Amino acid sequence: MGLELSDTSKNYPASVIRKMFELANDYEGVIKLTVGEPNFETPDHIKKAAKVAIDKGYTKYTSNAGLAQLREVIAEKYTESLKRNISKDQVMVTTGGMEGILLALYATVNPGDEVLITNPGYPNYIGQIEMLGAKAVPVKVLEENKFKLQAKDVEKAITINTKVLILNSPSNPLGTVLEEKEIRELAKIVKKYNLYVISDEVYDKIIYDGKLHFSMAEIKEVKNQVIVVNSLSKTYAMTGWRVGFVIGNEEVISVMPKLQEGIVSCIPEFIQMAAIEAMTGSQTVIEKMVKEYSWKRQLVYESLNHIPGISCIKTEGAFYAFANIKQFSESSECFAIKLLKNAGVAVVPGSAFGSMGEGYLRLSFACGEEELEKAIYRLERYIVNNY
């Protein structure tokens, strides 16, 4: 009898986003609007800081929690944004935002606990939750509510086993931004049922139309229940550098370094030095990127709503459009595969983000101008000629 693989490895949900990305590689000339990655290079001053750090010998192990200098920088930033004192002991440096989510779950969830997630929502949460023996409980998010999570729907989903709510604003894949009033309504539920909140805020700097990011961690009544996860990936075009962080109360953060020891030990020292430069150096790159994303957002919004059979609400944050294709009466995955094969445009079917995503497509507009315009043209021609 052969040795068997673990149930966890066999049952871990595969990423449909990556599936579409890899499938696109089988076809020539495909324009990929799949992976959420900035089409900008990491700024030169950040790359230079990493090179200098390597030359100076910053290539050793660091504290599991991260360099004290970097944690101090992050603490100072969040002392300002959360309007309360944050110390470096409330900061954990992680391998990107995804490990930040994982460590937050490890620190708070036991087998059998339930974790509330939005449906549609970021699919990678589900595998991490299930890997810990917990249960992901979807909470529907509807287009009729502008894809905003409703406090009443969260409350309906709560049971005696509910432990955590994962909040993602700005949202991937929906492109929505929860306003302060909406977050305060959710905070009342969090307080009432004594829940932890993992607040995934990796797109907090990519917001449009003068809207402001508001974190539940700013609300004093629940501040000790909120764990903020962020990353440098989207803000500074550093996706491949894999550096993020977690902000929380000292008790929650104190257990993360020992968990980190058993996962990756620590983040490379020279990358942490580059992260310090990213957060303390010139911030003009953020303004530049958001300005470009803003007009691309407008182009996508106007173009999609001009195509017969497609409608799309206007993106408020992040760099995704979540387009309604229900008029075509076929599954989103079937539509996406046909679009790839026949029009050379790769998108992500809405079903990749949960059952409530069926009938939608996610398109990333974090790509080059020419690519985006060509992709929209191909999409429109395909629909006009085939439906």
JOSUL-V771574 format. One record per helix or strand of 2 or more residues. SS is the DSSP state (alpha for helix, beta for strand). FROM is the first residue (numbers start at 1). LEN is the number of residues. Records with the same first field share a line. If there is no record, write none. Layout:
# JOSUL-V771574
SS=FROM-LEN  FROM-LEN
This chain:
# JOSUL-V771574
alpha=7-5  16-9  44-12  68-15  88-3  96-13  124-8  143-3  151-7  180-13  216-3  223-3  239-3  250-5  256-6  269-12  284-23  326-3  332-12  350-4  355-3  369-18
beta=31-2  91-4  114-6  135-6  162-7  196-5  226-6  244-4  311-2  320-5  345-2  348-2  360-5
